[in-house]
Amino acid sequence: MVMRSVPWWGVASSAAAPVLLAGGWAVAAALQPRPVNAVADTISSLAAVGAADRWVMTLVLLAVGACDVLTGLALRPAAAAGRLILISGGVAGLLVAANPEPARGGSLPHGLWATYGFLALAVWPVGSRRRGPWVPYGLRAAVTAVASGVLLGLLLWFGAELITRGGQIGLAERVLTEAQAAWPLAVVLTCRPSPTRAQPPPAATSAS
């Protein structure tokens, strides 16, 4: 059985996404003239029209979306469905950055692409699952089910904060996005190179 590994550029993109995201919102927040409440203020507000140095968070969102696309292309051991969903989630991230929130009110394109992106990045683990003795740990059915369950739970928390206008919208969004950015890296790290074919049993080796 052949199990392809993840190329180096896929490892790099998966590692860069969570670092860029957390570092990006920290830098963008520090550039604002008023203190940013990471618990109550959303990430999108740092890239909204009228925000100080909004290009920083916009560039970060573009970079993270591109990282998700590259990781989806590189994650060869995963099932095609999961890879396509991950790639589409990355494209949605690019479109979120391209459709910032206005200074006042909301943006329908921003909201739609953000919703799709959050959903795609929450369910792609289930779509990536494979079966068999050679399957990497991060792509096994039980692991992918738990991962998607946790990510969907975080998404529900964020959605509830949005609907109820709770005081933890920013915290919920940051935990959700960082978890979604980190899971592809966790999967990639479990995809170790494997032998190109199974070794023959000892009896067959001695008989030959």
Z-matrix of the N, CA and C atoms (Angstrom, degrees):
N
C 1 1.460
C 2 1.518 1 109.38
N 3 1.338 2 118.44 1 131.81
C 4 1.454 3 123.05 2 -179.09
C 5 1.528 4 109.41 3 -96.51
N 6 1.310 5 117.30 4 131.79
C 7 1.456 6 122.02 5 175.61
C 8 1.518 7 107.96 6 -128.04
N 9 1.326 8 116.68 7 107.98
C 10 1.447 9 121.03 8 -178.20
C 11 1.524 10 110.78 9 -72.78
N 12 1.330 11 116.24 10 149.55
C 13 1.457 12 120.97 11 -179.83
C 14 1.528 13 110.02 12 -99.86
N 15 1.325 14 115.86 13 173.25
C 16 1.458 15 121.99 14 -179.32
C 17 1.525 16 108.64 15 -89.23
N 18 1.338 17 119.40 16 128.01
C 19 1.468 18 121.08 17 179.23
C 20 1.523 19 111.41 18 -67.07
N 21 1.315 20 115.89 19 163.66
C 22 1.470 21 120.73 20 -174.03
C 23 1.520 22 112.82 21 -59.87
N 24 1.329 23 116.78 22 -34.99
C 25 1.461 24 118.71 23 -176.99
C 26 1.529 25 111.05 24 -71.14
N 27 1.332 26 116.85 25 -25.13
C 28 1.456 27 120.14 26 174.12
C 29 1.518 28 111.31 27 -72.98
N 30 1.326 29 116.51 28 -37.39
C 31 1.461 30 120.58 29 175.47
C 32 1.529 31 109.45 30 -63.07
N 33 1.341 32 116.12 31 -43.51
C 34 1.466 33 120.73 32 -179.40
C 35 1.529 34 111.49 33 -63.28
N 36 1.335 35 117.12 34 -44.32
C 37 1.469 36 119.99 35 -178.39
C 38 1.524 37 111.71 36 -66.53
N 39 1.331 38 116.71 37 -39.17
C 40 1.472 39 119.48 38 -179.92
C 41 1.523 40 111.39 39 -69.16
N 42 1.333 41 117.26 40 -33.21
C 43 1.463 42 120.66 41 178.48
C 44 1.524 43 111.45 42 -75.67
N 45 1.330 44 116.63 43 -32.27
C 46 1.462 45 120.05 44 -176.66
C 47 1.521 46 112.64 45 -72.46
N 48 1.337 47 117.90 46 -34.62
C 49 1.469 48 121.05 47 -172.70
C 50 1.534 49 113.67 48 -56.07
N 51 1.350 50 119.90 49 -55.67
C 52 1.472 51 118.58 50 -178.46
C 53 1.520 52 113.36 51 -65.70
N 54 1.333 53 116.99 52 -31.98
C 55 1.465 54 120.23 53 179.70
C 56 1.527 55 110.44 54 -70.03
N 57 1.332 56 116.43 55 -45.55
C 58 1.458 57 120.45 56 178.76
C 59 1.521 58 111.43 57 -61.89
N 60 1.332 59 116.52 58 -41.12
C 61 1.463 60 120.16 59 -176.55
C 62 1.528 61 111.19 60 -64.74
N 63 1.327 62 116.73 61 -52.80
C 64 1.464 63 120.14 62 -178.49
C 65 1.526 64 111.44 63 -65.93
N 66 1.320 65 116.28 64 -43.11
C 67 1.464 66 119.17 65 178.61
C 68 1.514 67 111.85 66 -66.41
N 69 1.342 68 116.56 67 -36.68
C 70 1.457 69 121.29 68 -177.59
C 71 1.504 70 112.58 69 -65.41
N 72 1.345 71 117.13 70 -46.46
C 73 1.467 72 116.90 71 -178.69
C 74 1.529 73 111.40 72 -71.33
N 75 1.341 74 117.89 73 -26.17
C 76 1.462 75 120.35 74 176.80
C 77 1.529 76 110.50 75 -68.91
N 78 1.337 77 116.55 76 -44.48
C 79 1.464 78 120.69 77 179.36
C 80 1.520 79 110.64 78 -67.03
N 81 1.342 80 116.51 79 -44.98
C 82 1.463 81 120.30 80 -179.43
C 83 1.523 82 111.28 81 -61.40
N 84 1.330 83 116.77 82 -39.06
C 85 1.464 84 120.28 83 178.90
C 86 1.523 85 111.24 84 -66.68
N 87 1.326 86 116.68 85 -38.00
C 88 1.464 87 120.22 86 -179.43
C 89 1.527 88 112.03 87 -67.23
N 90 1.326 89 117.50 88 -23.89
C 91 1.467 90 121.39 89 -178.72
C 92 1.529 91 113.10 90 -84.76
N 93 1.328 92 117.81 91 -8.34
C 94 1.457 93 120.41 92 -179.30
C 95 1.528 94 110.61 93 -75.50
N 96 1.333 95 117.12 94 142.28
C 97 1.476 96 119.58 95 -179.68
C 98 1.524 97 113.03 96 -67.24
N 99 1.326 98 117.03 97 -25.19
C 100 1.458 99 121.28 98 177.65
C 101 1.528 100 109.48 99 -111.08
N 102 1.324 101 117.70 100 149.19
C 103 1.475 102 119.80 101 178.44
C 104 1.528 103 111.32 102 -58.54
N 105 1.311 104 116.01 103 138.66
C 106 1.464 105 122.52 104 179.08
C 107 1.525 106 108.86 105 -98.83
N 108 1.317 107 115.78 106 129.00
C 109 1.461 108 121.47 107 177.41
C 110 1.528 109 107.82 108 -90.46
N 111 1.321 110 116.58 109 104.44
C 112 1.464 111 120.60 110 -176.35
C 113 1.514 112 112.69 111 -66.25
N 114 1.316 113 117.64 112 -18.28
C 115 1.461 114 120.98 113 178.67
C 116 1.521 115 111.34 114 -82.23
N 117 1.323 116 116.99 115 -37.37
C 118 1.462 117 121.11 116 -173.58
C 119 1.524 118 114.25 117 -104.98
N 120 1.330 119 118.71 118 -24.52
C 121 1.470 120 121.59 119 -175.51
C 122 1.524 121 111.07 120 -96.86
N 123 1.330 122 116.56 121 137.00
C 124 1.467 123 121.21 122 -176.68
C 125 1.522 124 111.52 123 -80.17
N 126 1.312 125 115.04 124 162.75
C 127 1.458 126 120.57 125 175.11
C 128 1.522 127 110.68 126 -66.96
N 129 1.327 128 116.82 127 -37.62
C 130 1.459 129 120.99 128 -178.19
C 131 1.516 130 112.08 129 -60.25
N 132 1.335 131 117.41 130 -29.88
C 133 1.459 132 119.96 131 179.75
C 134 1.522 133 111.95 132 -64.93
N 135 1.335 134 116.85 133 -24.36
C 136 1.458 135 120.80 134 178.76
C 137 1.532 136 111.86 135 -75.28
N 138 1.341 137 116.29 136 -17.65
C 139 1.469 138 120.69 137 178.29
C 140 1.520 139 111.48 138 -112.48
N 141 1.335 140 116.83 139 5.44
C 142 1.463 141 120.52 140 -177.52
C 143 1.518 142 111.39 141 -70.42
N 144 1.316 143 115.45 142 156.84
C 145 1.458 144 120.76 143 176.40
C 146 1.527 145 108.93 144 -60.26
N 147 1.321 146 116.11 145 127.93
C 148 1.460 147 120.67 146 -179.26
C 149 1.510 148 113.76 147 100.17
N 150 1.330 149 118.45 148 -15.03
C 151 1.462 150 120.67 149 177.93
C 152 1.527 151 109.60 150 -72.04
N 153 1.316 152 116.24 151 146.24
C 154 1.460 153 120.51 152 179.11
C 155 1.525 154 110.31 153 -67.75
N 156 1.326 155 115.28 154 132.71
C 157 1.474 156 120.90 155 178.92
C 158 1.527 157 111.67 156 49.27
N 159 1.331 158 116.53 157 45.34
C 160 1.462 159 121.56 158 -177.61
C 161 1.520 160 112.09 159 -62.00
N 162 1.327 161 117.43 160 -18.16
C 163 1.464 162 120.76 161 -179.52
C 164 1.527 163 111.42 162 -63.11
N 165 1.346 164 116.92 163 -26.07
C 166 1.471 165 119.60 164 -178.44
C 167 1.524 166 110.22 165 -64.53
N 168 1.342 167 116.47 166 -53.40
C 169 1.464 168 119.66 167 -178.77
C 170 1.514 169 110.82 168 -69.40
N 171 1.327 170 117.13 169 -33.84
C 172 1.467 171 119.76 170 177.06
C 173 1.521 172 110.73 171 -61.95
N 174 1.317 173 116.35 172 -45.28
C 175 1.465 174 120.62 173 178.98
C 176 1.524 175 111.20 174 -63.74
N 177 1.322 176 116.57 175 -38.08
C 178 1.469 177 120.20 176 178.70
C 179 1.525 178 110.60 177 -64.62
N 180 1.342 179 117.19 178 -44.65
C 181 1.464 180 120.08 179 179.10
C 182 1.532 181 111.02 180 -61.70
N 183 1.325 182 116.56 181 -39.33
C 184 1.467 183 120.06 182 177.13
C 185 1.529 184 110.74 183 -64.39
N 186 1.331 185 116.35 184 -42.89
C 187 1.465 186 120.50 185 -178.28
C 188 1.525 187 111.41 186 -66.17
N 189 1.326 188 117.01 187 -41.88
C 190 1.469 189 120.54 188 -179.93
C 191 1.527 190 110.19 189 -66.72
N 192 1.332 191 117.33 190 -40.84
C 193 1.459 192 120.02 191 176.19
C 194 1.517 193 111.90 192 -61.03
N 195 1.340 194 116.22 193 -42.21
C 196 1.463 195 120.21 194 178.15
C 197 1.528 196 111.03 195 -64.87
N 198 1.338 197 116.91 196 -37.23
C 199 1.464 198 120.67 197 177.50
C 200 1.524 199 111.10 198 -62.28
N 201 1.331 200 117.08 199 -41.24
C 202 1.470 201 120.04 200 178.33
C 203 1.525 202 111.36 201 -63.48
N 204 1.318 203 116.37 202 -39.14
C 205 1.472 204 120.20 203 178.06
C 206 1.523 205 109.94 204 -63.72
N 207 1.319 206 117.16 205 -47.73
C 208 1.467 207 120.99 206 -179.51
C 209 1.527 208 111.41 207 -63.40
N 210 1.326 209 116.94 208 -41.58
C 211 1.461 210 119.78 209 179.43
C 212 1.520 211 111.04 210 -64.14
N 213 1.331 212 116.72 211 -40.19
C 214 1.463 213 119.62 212 176.67
C 215 1.512 214 112.29 213 -61.85
N 216 1.321 215 116.80 214 -39.41
C 217 1.467 216 120.57 215 177.72
C 218 1.526 217 111.60 216 -67.51
N 219 1.327 218 116.33 217 -33.52
C 220 1.469 219 120.51 218 -174.92
C 221 1.522 220 114.02 219 -86.64
N 222 1.316 221 117.50 220 -19.00
C 223 1.468 222 120.71 221 -172.89
C 224 1.530 223 110.56 222 -79.22
N 225 1.318 224 115.64 223 66.90
C 226 1.461 225 121.79 224 -173.74
C 227 1.521 226 115.16 225 -64.81
N 228 1.335 227 119.57 226 -31.05
C 229 1.470 228 117.80 227 178.28
C 230 1.521 229 113.98 228 -68.32
N 231 1.343 230 118.07 229 -18.79
C 232 1.463 231 121.14 230 -176.83
C 233 1.516 232 111.10 231 -78.74
N 234 1.334 233 116.39 232 158.45
C 235 1.464 234 121.48 233 175.92
C 236 1.527 235 109.49 234 -65.80
N 237 1.333 236 114.96 235 150.07
C 238 1.458 237 120.26 236 -175.71
C 239 1.521 238 112.67 237 -60.38
N 240 1.333 239 117.58 238 -36.46
C 241 1.467 240 120.52 239 -178.69
C 242 1.519 241 111.24 240 -60.35
N 243 1.319 242 116.84 241 -46.60
C 244 1.453 243 120.32 242 179.60
C 245 1.512 244 112.54 243 -64.15
N 246 1.325 245 116.27 244 -40.39
C 247 1.463 246 120.03 245 178.85
C 248 1.520 247 111.11 246 -62.84
N 249 1.319 248 117.04 247 -42.68
C 250 1.462 249 120.58 248 179.54
C 251 1.524 250 111.51 249 -65.42
N 252 1.327 251 116.94 250 -39.15
C 253 1.465 252 120.04 251 178.69
C 254 1.527 253 110.05 252 -65.95
N 255 1.330 254 116.86 253 -41.77
C 256 1.463 255 120.59 254 177.86
C 257 1.521 256 110.87 255 -62.30
N 258 1.316 257 116.97 256 -43.99
C 259 1.468 258 120.70 257 178.30
C 260 1.525 259 110.71 258 -61.84
N 261 1.332 260 116.66 259 -43.37
C 262 1.462 261 119.47 260 -179.83
C 263 1.527 262 110.87 261 -65.47
N 264 1.334 263 117.08 262 -33.97
C 265 1.460 264 119.87 263 175.31
C 266 1.516 265 111.78 264 -64.58
N 267 1.340 266 116.11 265 -37.73
C 268 1.460 267 119.77 266 176.17
C 269 1.514 268 112.05 267 -65.65
N 270 1.339 269 116.49 268 -41.16
C 271 1.469 270 120.21 269 177.24
C 272 1.527 271 110.13 270 -62.79
N 273 1.327 272 116.99 271 -39.22
C 274 1.463 273 120.49 272 177.05
C 275 1.524 274 110.65 273 -61.13
N 276 1.328 275 116.81 274 -37.80
C 277 1.466 276 120.14 275 176.82
C 278 1.518 277 111.89 276 -62.68
N 279 1.333 278 116.55 277 -39.23
C 280 1.463 279 120.42 278 176.27
C 281 1.524 280 110.96 279 -61.75
N 282 1.323 281 116.07 280 -40.66
C 283 1.465 282 120.96 281 -179.01
C 284 1.526 283 111.74 282 -72.52
N 285 1.320 284 117.38 283 -30.20
C 286 1.467 285 120.67 284 173.85
C 287 1.527 286 109.69 285 -62.50
N 288 1.330 287 115.39 286 -45.07
C 289 1.468 288 119.63 287 178.96
C 290 1.522 289 111.56 288 -64.91
N 291 1.337 290 116.67 289 -33.81
C 292 1.466 291 120.98 290 -178.77
C 293 1.523 292 112.26 291 -77.26
N 294 1.334 293 117.76 292 -13.29
C 295 1.474 294 122.56 293 -179.31
C 296 1.527 295 108.91 294 -125.70
N 297 1.331 296 117.84 295 73.47
C 298 1.465 297 120.34 296 -176.58
C 299 1.523 298 112.37 297 -68.80
N 300 1.310 299 114.98 298 160.69
C 301 1.457 300 120.11 299 174.37
C 302 1.532 301 109.68 300 -69.18
N 303 1.333 302 117.80 301 144.24
C 304 1.463 303 119.87 302 176.50
C 305 1.526 304 110.89 303 -73.36
N 306 1.325 305 116.06 304 170.61
C 307 1.458 306 120.21 305 179.17
C 308 1.524 307 111.20 306 -62.22
N 309 1.327 308 116.86 307 -33.52
C 310 1.461 309 121.66 308 177.98
C 311 1.528 310 109.18 309 -130.95
N 312 1.307 311 116.84 310 143.97
C 313 1.455 312 120.20 311 178.63
C 314 1.518 313 112.43 312 79.24
N 315 1.330 314 114.90 313 -163.12
C 316 1.458 315 120.41 314 -178.06
C 317 1.509 316 112.06 315 -119.38
N 318 1.315 317 115.83 316 177.04
C 319 1.462 318 122.78 317 179.33
C 320 1.519 319 107.91 318 -128.95
N 321 1.337 320 117.01 319 120.29
C 322 1.465 321 120.57 320 -179.27
C 323 1.530 322 111.51 321 -62.72
N 324 1.352 323 119.65 322 -48.63
C 325 1.477 324 118.57 323 178.21
C 326 1.526 325 112.52 324 -59.03
N 327 1.328 326 116.55 325 -40.98
C 328 1.468 327 120.17 326 179.15
C 329 1.528 328 110.41 327 -60.94
N 330 1.332 329 115.53 328 -46.42
C 331 1.456 330 119.60 329 -179.04
C 332 1.514 331 113.17 330 -65.10
N 333 1.340 332 116.59 331 -41.15
C 334 1.466 333 120.00 332 -179.20
C 335 1.519 334 111.67 333 -65.90
N 336 1.333 335 116.93 334 -46.62
C 337 1.461 336 119.43 335 -178.56
C 338 1.527 337 111.57 336 -69.09
N 339 1.333 338 116.24 337 -35.05
C 340 1.464 339 119.02 338 177.21
C 341 1.528 340 110.42 339 -65.40
N 342 1.333 341 116.59 340 -42.21
C 343 1.467 342 120.41 341 178.95
C 344 1.517 343 111.03 342 -61.53
N 345 1.337 344 115.97 343 -47.22
C 346 1.469 345 118.81 344 179.60
C 347 1.529 346 110.51 345 -62.80
N 348 1.336 347 116.39 346 -43.75
C 349 1.458 348 119.23 347 -178.88
C 350 1.514 349 112.39 348 -60.88
N 351 1.334 350 117.12 349 -44.42
C 352 1.462 351 120.32 350 178.62
C 353 1.528 352 111.14 351 -60.82
N 354 1.336 353 116.39 352 -43.53
C 355 1.465 354 120.05 353 -179.65
C 356 1.524 355 111.40 354 -65.34
N 357 1.335 356 116.29 355 -45.71
C 358 1.470 357 120.11 356 -178.65
C 359 1.521 358 111.36 357 -61.32
N 360 1.326 359 117.13 358 -43.22
C 361 1.458 360 120.15 359 -178.29
C 362 1.524 361 112.38 360 -74.39
N 363 1.333 362 116.78 361 -12.40
C 364 1.464 363 119.94 362 175.78
C 365 1.522 364 112.58 363 -89.42
N 366 1.338 365 117.66 364 -31.61
C 367 1.475 366 119.83 365 -174.13
C 368 1.525 367 113.57 366 -101.09
N 369 1.345 368 117.89 367 -10.52
C 370 1.459 369 117.89 368 -176.15
C 371 1.529 370 113.50 369 -61.25
N 372 1.359 371 119.83 370 -31.39
C 373 1.467 372 117.28 371 178.31
C 374 1.523 373 113.28 372 -56.84
N 375 1.335 374 118.27 373 -41.47
C 376 1.465 375 120.80 374 179.49
C 377 1.522 376 110.27 375 -64.00
N 378 1.317 377 117.01 376 -39.65
C 379 1.462 378 120.18 377 178.78
C 380 1.517 379 113.93 378 -68.81
N 381 1.324 380 117.51 379 -18.33
C 382 1.469 381 121.14 380 -177.29
C 383 1.522 382 113.55 381 -90.44
N 384 1.326 383 117.68 382 -5.12
C 385 1.464 384 120.39 383 -171.78
C 386 1.531 385 112.08 384 -65.67
N 387 1.314 386 114.61 385 148.82
C 388 1.464 387 122.83 386 175.01
C 389 1.518 388 108.86 387 -134.09
N 390 1.314 389 115.11 388 166.83
C 391 1.460 390 120.63 389 178.99
C 392 1.524 391 109.54 390 -124.67
N 393 1.324 392 115.66 391 150.59
C 394 1.456 393 119.92 392 177.95
C 395 1.511 394 111.74 393 131.08
N 396 1.323 395 117.05 394 161.35
C 397 1.468 396 121.48 395 -176.36
C 398 1.522 397 113.67 396 -69.37
N 399 1.336 398 117.43 397 -19.51
C 400 1.455 399 120.10 398 -176.90
C 401 1.528 400 112.69 399 -95.90
N 402 1.320 401 117.73 400 2.07
C 403 1.467 402 120.72 401 -174.67
C 404 1.532 403 110.49 402 -70.68
N 405 1.342 404 118.19 403 130.99
C 406 1.472 405 120.46 404 175.74
C 407 1.517 406 111.24 405 -59.12
N 408 1.317 407 116.09 406 152.59
C 409 1.461 408 121.68 407 -174.69
C 410 1.528 409 111.53 408 -56.63
N 411 1.311 410 117.63 409 -41.73
C 412 1.455 411 121.29 410 -176.64
C 413 1.506 412 114.96 411 -70.01
N 414 1.340 413 117.57 412 -8.76
C 415 1.462 414 121.69 413 -179.73
C 416 1.527 415 112.49 414 -112.28
N 417 1.328 416 117.96 415 6.95
C 418 1.455 417 120.76 416 178.71
C 419 1.518 418 110.39 417 -75.07
N 420 1.314 419 116.39 418 150.59
C 421 1.465 420 121.50 419 -171.77
C 422 1.525 421 112.67 420 -56.93
N 423 1.319 422 117.42 421 -46.96
C 424 1.463 423 119.98 422 -177.51
C 425 1.522 424 111.66 423 -65.10
N 426 1.320 425 116.28 424 -40.36
C 427 1.469 426 120.41 425 -178.58
C 428 1.519 427 110.89 426 -67.48
N 429 1.333 428 116.77 427 -44.11
C 430 1.465 429 119.49 428 -179.53
C 431 1.523 430 111.38 429 -65.66
N 432 1.352 431 116.52 430 -35.05
C 433 1.468 432 119.97 431 178.34
C 434 1.522 433 110.76 432 -65.01
N 435 1.326 434 116.88 433 -43.23
C 436 1.467 435 120.49 434 178.56
C 437 1.524 436 110.24 435 -64.93
N 438 1.333 437 116.64 436 -43.21
C 439 1.466 438 120.17 437 -179.22
C 440 1.524 439 111.15 438 -60.18
N 441 1.319 440 117.29 439 -48.63
C 442 1.464 441 120.06 440 179.02
C 443 1.525 442 111.25 441 -64.56
N 444 1.341 443 116.68 442 -36.55
C 445 1.455 444 119.83 443 178.00
C 446 1.524 445 112.02 444 -61.71
N 447 1.330 446 116.33 445 -43.76
C 448 1.462 447 120.66 446 178.81
C 449 1.527 448 110.96 447 -65.49
N 450 1.340 449 116.58 448 -45.60
C 451 1.458 450 120.33 449 -179.39
C 452 1.527 451 111.91 450 -64.30
N 453 1.321 452 116.88 451 -38.79
C 454 1.463 453 119.85 452 176.94
C 455 1.530 454 110.95 453 -67.49
N 456 1.323 455 116.95 454 -35.71
C 457 1.452 456 120.28 455 176.54
C 458 1.523 457 111.86 456 -63.04
N 459 1.336 458 116.16 457 -42.30
C 460 1.467 459 120.29 458 176.54
C 461 1.524 460 110.97 459 -65.25
N 462 1.339 461 115.94 460 -36.66
C 463 1.462 462 119.54 461 177.80
C 464 1.528 463 110.98 462 -65.54
N 465 1.317 464 117.33 463 -39.19
C 466 1.465 465 120.64 464 176.95
C 467 1.524 466 111.02 465 -64.05
N 468 1.308 467 116.48 466 -38.54
C 469 1.472 468 120.67 467 176.94
C 470 1.528 469 109.96 468 -61.08
N 471 1.331 470 116.17 469 -47.64
C 472 1.460 471 120.47 470 179.49
C 473 1.527 472 110.75 471 -62.38
N 474 1.340 473 116.72 472 -43.43
C 475 1.461 474 120.50 473 178.94
C 476 1.520 475 111.97 474 -61.60
N 477 1.333 476 116.15 475 -40.50
C 478 1.461 477 119.86 476 178.98
C 479 1.526 478 111.04 477 -64.75
N 480 1.329 479 116.69 478 -38.20
C 481 1.465 480 120.05 479 177.98
C 482 1.527 481 110.70 480 -64.76
N 483 1.333 482 116.27 481 -39.05
C 484 1.466 483 119.98 482 178.74
C 485 1.523 484 111.39 483 -65.56
N 486 1.316 485 115.87 484 -45.69
C 487 1.465 486 120.39 485 -176.03
C 488 1.530 487 111.47 486 -67.36
N 489 1.308 488 115.77 487 -42.58
C 490 1.469 489 119.91 488 -177.15
C 491 1.520 490 112.87 489 -88.78
N 492 1.342 491 115.75 490 -2.25
C 493 1.469 492 120.60 491 -176.18
C 494 1.530 493 110.46 492 53.58
N 495 1.325 494 114.18 493 47.25
C 496 1.457 495 120.38 494 -179.30
C 497 1.519 496 112.02 495 -71.17
N 498 1.301 497 115.64 496 172.21
C 499 1.454 498 120.29 497 -177.02
C 500 1.510 499 114.67 498 -89.86
N 501 1.344 500 117.59 499 7.04
C 502 1.466 501 120.56 500 -178.83
C 503 1.528 502 112.00 501 -121.39
N 504 1.307 503 116.62 502 29.17
C 505 1.467 504 119.91 503 -179.22
C 506 1.528 505 110.71 504 -60.55
N 507 1.311 506 116.11 505 -46.73
C 508 1.461 507 119.87 506 -179.07
C 509 1.509 508 113.17 507 -63.28
N 510 1.337 509 116.23 508 -42.16
C 511 1.462 510 120.22 509 179.16
C 512 1.519 511 110.66 510 -64.48
N 513 1.344 512 116.77 511 -45.63
C 514 1.458 513 120.49 512 -179.85
C 515 1.523 514 111.06 513 -61.08
N 516 1.330 515 116.70 514 -41.96
C 517 1.462 516 119.65 515 -179.72
C 518 1.520 517 111.66 516 -67.22
N 519 1.306 518 117.15 517 -39.97
C 520 1.468 519 120.28 518 -179.25
C 521 1.527 520 111.43 519 -67.31
N 522 1.326 521 116.89 520 -42.19
C 523 1.472 522 119.80 521 178.18
C 524 1.520 523 110.08 522 -64.56
N 525 1.335 524 116.70 523 -43.63
C 526 1.460 525 121.18 524 -179.51
C 527 1.521 526 111.62 525 -62.79
N 528 1.328 527 117.44 526 -51.81
C 529 1.467 528 120.12 527 -175.75
C 530 1.524 529 112.06 528 -66.49
N 531 1.335 530 116.78 529 -36.31
C 532 1.460 531 118.46 530 179.12
C 533 1.524 532 111.06 531 -68.97
N 534 1.343 533 116.98 532 -37.92
C 535 1.463 534 120.45 533 177.10
C 536 1.528 535 110.47 534 -65.10
N 537 1.324 536 116.67 535 -41.36
C 538 1.456 537 120.01 536 179.16
C 539 1.523 538 111.62 537 -68.12
N 540 1.322 539 117.51 538 -31.20
C 541 1.459 540 120.74 539 177.76
C 542 1.524 541 112.14 540 -76.31
N 543 1.339 542 116.57 541 -29.98
C 544 1.465 543 120.56 542 -175.59
C 545 1.524 544 113.17 543 -84.43
N 546 1.346 545 118.70 544 -28.19
C 547 1.459 546 119.20 545 -174.90
C 548 1.531 547 113.08 546 -63.10
N 549 1.342 548 120.84 547 -41.91
C 550 1.466 549 118.10 548 176.41
C 551 1.522 550 112.58 549 -56.32
N 552 1.329 551 117.59 550 -37.76
C 553 1.467 552 120.18 551 177.38
C 554 1.520 553 110.42 552 -63.85
N 555 1.322 554 116.98 553 -42.55
C 556 1.468 555 120.00 554 178.80
C 557 1.527 556 110.83 555 -59.69
N 558 1.328 557 116.73 556 -41.03
C 559 1.470 558 120.63 557 179.16
C 560 1.522 559 110.40 558 -65.96
N 561 1.323 560 116.27 559 -45.86
C 562 1.466 561 120.69 560 -179.17
C 563 1.525 562 110.84 561 -58.53
N 564 1.322 563 117.02 562 -40.33
C 565 1.466 564 120.30 563 -178.12
C 566 1.519 565 112.60 564 -66.45
N 567 1.336 566 117.51 565 -22.22
C 568 1.474 567 119.78 566 178.27
C 569 1.532 568 111.72 567 -87.25
N 570 1.311 569 116.77 568 -9.90
C 571 1.473 570 120.30 569 -176.96
C 572 1.528 571 109.64 570 -89.63
N 573 1.298 572 115.89 571 75.73
C 574 1.467 573 121.50 572 179.03
C 575 1.523 574 109.79 573 -80.50
N 576 1.336 575 117.34 574 150.61
C 577 1.463 576 118.98 575 174.49
C 578 1.518 577 110.47 576 -59.30
N 579 1.329 578 116.03 577 140.21
C 580 1.466 579 121.15 578 -179.79
C 581 1.525 580 109.13 579 -125.01
N 582 1.333 581 117.76 580 162.11
C 583 1.457 582 120.35 581 177.31
C 584 1.523 583 111.16 582 -57.84
N 585 1.300 584 116.55 583 149.38
C 586 1.454 585 120.03 584 -177.86
C 587 1.515 586 112.10 585 -72.08
N 588 1.288 587 118.32 586 -18.49
C 589 1.466 588 120.75 587 176.00
C 590 1.517 589 108.83 588 -156.32
N 591 1.294 590 115.02 589 156.36
C 592 1.465 591 120.73 590 -177.55
C 593 1.520 592 110.27 591 -64.58
N 594 1.335 593 116.39 592 144.37
C 595 1.443 594 121.08 593 176.25
C 596 1.526 595 110.19 594 -74.69
N 597 1.325 596 119.49 595 142.90
C 598 1.462 597 120.45 596 178.47
C 599 1.520 598 110.59 597 -67.57
N 600 1.327 599 117.04 598 148.32
C 601 1.478 600 120.13 599 179.00
C 602 1.517 601 110.75 600 -61.37
N 603 1.352 602 118.17 601 156.23
C 604 1.462 603 121.51 602 -177.39
C 605 1.517 604 112.29 603 -55.59
N 606 1.341 605 118.74 604 -40.04
C 607 1.460 606 121.05 605 -177.57
C 608 1.516 607 110.47 606 -62.23
N 609 1.333 608 116.81 607 -40.80
C 610 1.454 609 119.92 608 -179.27
C 611 1.517 610 109.98 609 -68.34
N 612 1.343 611 116.45 610 -36.12
C 613 1.471 612 119.72 611 -179.29
C 614 1.531 613 110.32 612 -65.82
N 615 1.359 614 117.37 613 -44.08
C 616 1.457 615 120.04 614 -178.06
C 617 1.506 616 111.54 615 -68.86
N 618 1.347 617 115.65 616 -32.98
C 619 1.461 618 119.20 617 -178.47
C 620 1.505 619 111.38 618 -69.47
N 621 1.336 620 115.25 619 -29.95
C 622 1.470 621 117.97 620 -179.21
C 623 1.511 622 110.50 621 -78.65
